[in-house]
Each structure stands twice: as structure tokens, then as C-alpha cells.
Amino acid sequence: MDVLIIGAGVVGLACARALAVRGHSVIVAEREGSIGSGVSSRNSEVIHAGLYYPTGSLRARHCVAGKKMLYAYCASHGVPHRACGKLVVATNDLETSKIEGIYQQGRTNGVGGLDLIDARRAKALEPNLACTAALLSEKTGIVDSHAFMLALQGDIEDAGGVLALNATIEGLSRSRLGWTIRYGGEDPGELTVDAVVNAASLGAQEIAEVTEGFPADRIPRLVLAKGSYFGCGGNPAFRRLIYPAPVDGGLGTHLTIDLAGRMRFGPDVEWVDHLDYRVDPARAASFYASIRRYWPGLPDEALVPDYAGIRPKLTGPGEKAADFVIDGPSDHGLPGLVALFGIESPGLTSSLSIAEEVADRLTR
């Protein structure tokens, strides 16, 4: 098949790779001037274990499978990564109950390397930590997301695939030959392909709206959740990732460590109605309060604004988190089209597994 993948984020690139290595002719269209410039470059770069997600959900299935695939891929392609482990910490009885529930959910999801530990054991692992109990996840890790995406791009191009940057998709329509794609940019025109993957992330709903015949009732609403990050200089106070008990809309203001050992905190949750990647320095006040619940020793003036990301959520404040949406021909009735909606965390971890499902749906 000739396949157009719309979006060169981590999921779009993974889909393109999966199809290219199966022998299909692949074009990846990206409206920005570089790969992975949106959601894929504005996250925590965490390899998630699969603890939080409802059993049987796409999130649970693809996170658990994708984690194994991602570790293997990074090892075989020389992508920097480390299985550093994570502690999900409780600071009161209510939070202890929460992490006990997460532990049970993780075990049900088939996640290995989990252990509920008391405060004494947690402090032995991380002397600067304050908590009443913790859940240790040994399989959680970190990855250089940019190096991962470059490796995916390399695989695509090695298999004959093509990357088209600064390419805006203006419309898709069915014809007897397949899909006719109208594109803009410096040299606008049309091309015809056999199949399309809509992996446009924050733009997925917009692409669906200009796809002729795509059922309007299958286009979920897009809810924007901004998450800001703050960096922290000095020597790392922790060797593992530290996560508080989850909060509405996210996993709390957690501590991650990049591969260079630098600490950063975030994301918080700010419900917004437009894309804005500026970090408001005033938000640091709430960060200090959240972080000091598990790291009382955080020095004053230690946090500096770093970066922000926007999550393409399908549900809003107070609503139950929606699952990933992977809409194939059997769902929307259009042959040769797979549309992805709401691929946020753990989308990076899940990307290789999602890509296999997308490729399977197109090639059945």
C-alpha cells in the first residue's frame, strides 16, 4: 500500500515505521518544521510501567506491551535510556489507600516489579524522602525521546519511507483509487494514496473534520490540559522518580530525573482553551507546596521555569479519564483509514505497541 501518516510525533513515526518495515510505501506529513515538536517533545520522558489504567483498556494493554517493546528497541538501536525505578508515595492515610489501589491495579494489569513498602524502607532507598508508605515500581524508566524519534525516522527512511515537513493537510476525500489528499504549504497540490493514518495528536480532530465522510459523532471533543515544568539545579536529591498519589487530570507534581541527572518537577494541570507554551513563574508557589509534602528539604528559590506541554485530553475537569481512541474502518465505515484521538500519557511508552495495532487494522 501507499500510506500517508499525518503527524510526525512519536506515535505517527512509530506507525510509519511499523508499516514501512512491513514493505508498504510510507509518507509522513508534518505541518511543523521538525519531527516531534508538539506533545512528543513536551512530556516527562518516562517509560511507564502500566500501573494506573483500567484493566482491558487500550492504555493498559498498550502501555504494558509497549514498555517491553520500547526497552528492547532502545537497547537494539542505541537510544539512551535507563530503568531507574519509581516510588509512588503517600503522605497520609487517604493517599496510602490510593497507592494500595494502584498496586492492585498494576498487578491485575500484569505489571511486574511492584512492591508496597513502608516509610522506613522508602527512606532507606531515598534518604531525602518523606512519606508514610510507598509503591516501588522497578520497571519504570526514562528515555531520550528525541533520540528515540530520530531512530524511528532512521528506520522509516532505511525502509524507503519519506518525511514531508511544513506540509499542511487541508482535506481528504475518497475516490475509486483510494484517498485523495489536498495539501498546502509552499508547493500545494494533491496526491492519492491507498490508506491514511491520522496521528495528528492536538490536530487529530481538525483532520477528522476535513475528512470527507468521517462521521461527526465519532469525532470526540478536544480538551486541552496544560502542564508546566520547573527545573531544579544542584546535585540530584533522588536516584529514582518520585510520584505523589494521582490528582484530577494527571499524576501529580512528580519529580523526574533526565539522563544527565538533572531534576525537574511537573507537570501540573491547568485547563486551557488555546495553545500557550509559556511557563508562568508564579505557578512555582503551588509547586513548592506540592513538592515539600514528599521533599521537605527543597530549598527556597530552587525552582526555575522550564517548559510546558499541552495534553490532548478527551475529558475535562472532574470527569473520568477517557481511554485512547483508535478508530479503524470497522468503527467509522471508511476503508483504509485509522484515526487516533486522545493519545496522551502513556503514549510515548505505548507508541510501538499502538503502531502494531494500527498496521494490523490497515492490513487486515
N, C-alpha and C positions, 0 to 999 in steps of 0.2 A: 504494500500500500504506500501511497504518498500521504504523509500525515503532517498536519500543521499543529504545533503545540503553541498555544497563546500564553505567554508568560515565562520568563527565564529566571524565576525564583527557584528555590531548591526543589520544590515538588515538580514544577514544569521541566526542569533539567533532568530530574530522575525519570520522569515519564518518557522524555525524549530518548534518554539512554536506553531504557528498557525496550523501547520499540526499535531503536537503531540496531542494537545488538541482536535482535531477532531478524534482522535483514530488511526492515522497512526503510523507506526513504523519508527522512525527517527534516523539517524546517522548524526552528524555534523563533517565534516572533516576540520581540520585547520592545515596548514603547519607550523605555528609558535608554540611556546611552551605555549601560553596562549591565551585566548579569547581577541578580541578587541585590538590587538596590532598594528594595522595599522591606516587606516583612522579614525576608530571609537574612537580612543584614542588621536587623534591629531587634534582636532577641538575646536570650541569656546564653546561647550556645551550649545548652545542656543536653546530654544524651539521657533521656528519661527512661526509667525502668518500667513504667506502666502501672503505677500504684493507684491512681485516683479514679480511673474511668470505669463506668458501669460494665459489668461482665457482659460479653457478647456485643458490645458497641464496636463501631469501626475504630474509635480511638483506642480502646483496649486492645483489640486484635492487631491493629497495625503498629501500635507502639511496641508491644511485646515482640512481635516478629521483626519489626524494623530495627529495633535496638540490636538484635543479634546480627542482622544484615549489615548495619552501619559499622559495628565494631570490626566485622570481617572485612568490609570494604576499605575502611581506613587502614587496617593492617596491610592489606594487599596493595594499596595504592600509595602508601607513604603519607597519608593525611595525618597531621598532628592531632593526637587525642590522648586522653588519659581517663581510666576508670578510677576516679578519685574517691568515690563514695559520697553519700549524703546522709545527713541527720535531719529528720523532721522532728521538731522539738515542741514540747508542751511546757507552758509556764503556769498552768493551773489545772484543776481537776476537770473542767469542761474540755480543755484542749487535750488532756490525757485521753479522755473518752474519744475525741476526734481521731487522734493518731492510732488508737486501738482499732477503730473502724477502718482507717486507711490500711493498716496492717492486714486485716482480714480481707479487705477488697483486693489488695495486692496478691495475697496467697490464692484467692479464688481466680484471679486473672492469670495465674501461672508464673508469677514473678518470683524468682529465686533470690537468695542472698539477703533475706529480710530478718531482722531481729529486733524485738522490743526490749529496750534496756532501761535501767533505772538511771537516776541522776548521777550516781557515783560512777557508773561505767561510762556514761556520756562524758563526764568531766575528765575521766582518765584518758579518753580519746582526744578531747578538745579542752584543754585546761582553762581557756578563756570563756567557756560556755556556761550560761546559767539556764537551768531548766529543771522541771520536776520529773520528766521522763522523755524518752526519745525513741524514734524508729530509725534504725540503721538500715540503709539501702546500699549494699556493697556494689551493685551493678550500675549505679548511676555514675555518669561521667561527663566530661567536657570535650568539645571538638572545635577545631578551627573551621568554622562554617564556610569561610571564603575559600580555603584550600579544598574543602570538600566539593564546593560548587565548581571550582576550576578543574578538579579531577573528573567530575561528571561531564563538563564541557569537553575535556580532552577525549573521553570515551566516545562522546557523540561524534566529534569530528573524525576520530580514528575510524569510526564505522560509516563515514561518508555523510554525516548529518551537517546541516548548515545553521548558523546563528545569524539572525537578522535583527540588528539593533535599531533604535529610533524608528520602529515600524508600528504604526498605529492601525488597529483593525477597526474598520468603520462599518462593516456589515458582512453577514454570512447568509447565503441562500442555497437551497437545494436545487440541483439540476439533474438531468439524466446521467451526467458524467460524474456526479458526486457533489462536492461543496464548492461553490464559487465564493471566493474571499475578496472583498474590496478593502484595500489598504491605502493609507495615506503616507505622509512623510515627504521627503524631498523629491521622491520619484514615485508618485502614486500610481496605482494600477489595480489589476485583478489577477488572481491565479486560481486554478482549480486543483483540488486535492480530493483524495478518497475519504479521508477522515480528519476529524478535528478533536483536539483536547483543549478545553477551556480551563487553564490553570492560572488564570489572571489574578487570583488572590483578591486584593481590595477592589479590583476591576471586574471580578467574575460576573457580578450581577449586571453590570453595564454591558458586557459582552453578550450575556444571555438575552438582554433586551433588544439587541440589534441582530439576533439570530432568528431568521425567518422561520416561523412555525414553532418556536420554543414556547411551551405552554406558560402563560403568565402565572398560573397558580403553582408552578414548580420553581419559581424564582423566589428564594427566601429573602426576607428583608436583611439589609446590611446594617449592623450596629457597630459603631466604632468605639473601641476601648483603648485609650492612650495609656501607655505605660512609660514612666520616666525612670532613668537610671542615674545613680550617683556613684562616682568613683571614690576610692579611699586610698591615699598614699601610705607610704611606710611599709614596714615588713608585714607580711600576712599574719593575721592573728589566728587563722584557722587553716587546716590542711584539707578539710572536706567542705562540701557545700552545706550550708545551714539554711533550712526552710522552717518558717513557723507553720502553725496549723493554717489550713486554707481559709481564705476570706471570700466574700461575694465577688465574683468576677475574675478571680485569679488565685494564685498560690501564695499570696502574701509577699511582704517585702523581704525577699530572701537574699542571702549572701552567696555570690558565686565567685569563683577564682578562675582567671583566664590561664592559658597555658604558660604565660610568663610569670604567674604567681600574683598578679595584681588583683586586689579585692574590688568588687563593685556590688552595689545593692540595688534591688529593684526586681521587677517593675511594680509600681503601684498601679492603681486603677483609677482612671479619670474618664468618665463617659463624655465623648465629644461628638460634634456634628460635622466636623470637617478635618482634613488632614493638616496637622500642625506638629512639626517635629522639634519645636523649641522646648527646652527644659527650663521650667520656671524655678529659679534658685530658691524661691520662698517655700517650695514644696519640701525642702530639706528638713524643715521643722517636724513634719509628720514622720519623716524617715528616722530622725534621731529617736523619737518616741517609740517607734516600732522596733527598731534595731536594739535599743537598750533593754528591751524585755529579755532578749537572749544574749546580748553582749553589753553588760553594764559598763564595761571599760572603754567603750567607744569615746575617743577624745572629742572635746569641743572643736568646732571648725575643721573637722577631719574630712567632711564630705564635700565634694565638688561636683557640679553638674556635668554629666557625661553625655548621654544620648537618650533618645526616646523612640518608641515604636508604636505602631497602631495595629491592633489585633482585629481581624475581620470577623467579628462575632455575629452569630445569628440570633442571639437572645440578649436581652438587656438587663438592667439592674433588678435584682430580686427574682429573676426568672431562672428556672433550671437550665443549666448549660446544655446547649444543643450538641448533638453528635456531628461529626463530619458528614457532609453530603457528597456522595459520589453518584451522580445521575447518568445512567447509561441508556442505550436505545430502548431497553425493556421498560424503563421508567418514564421517559418523556416521548417516546414514539418516533424519534428521528434517528434513522440509521447512520452509523459512522460518526457519532458524536458522544463524547463523555464530558460532562461539566462538573467541576469541583467547586463546592461552596463551603465557607467557614473552616478552611484549613488553617487553623492556628496551632498553638501548642497542644499536643506534641508533634506538630507537622514536620519539623526538622528530623526528629528521631524516626518518624513513621514514613519518611519520603520514599525510601527504596521499596518498602512493602506496598505502599499506595500505588507506586508505579507499576508493580507487577499486576495488581488488580485492574488498573486502567488498561494495560496492554492486553490482558486476558479478555476484558469486556469488548475491546475493539476487534480482536482476532477470533472470537468465537464463531 
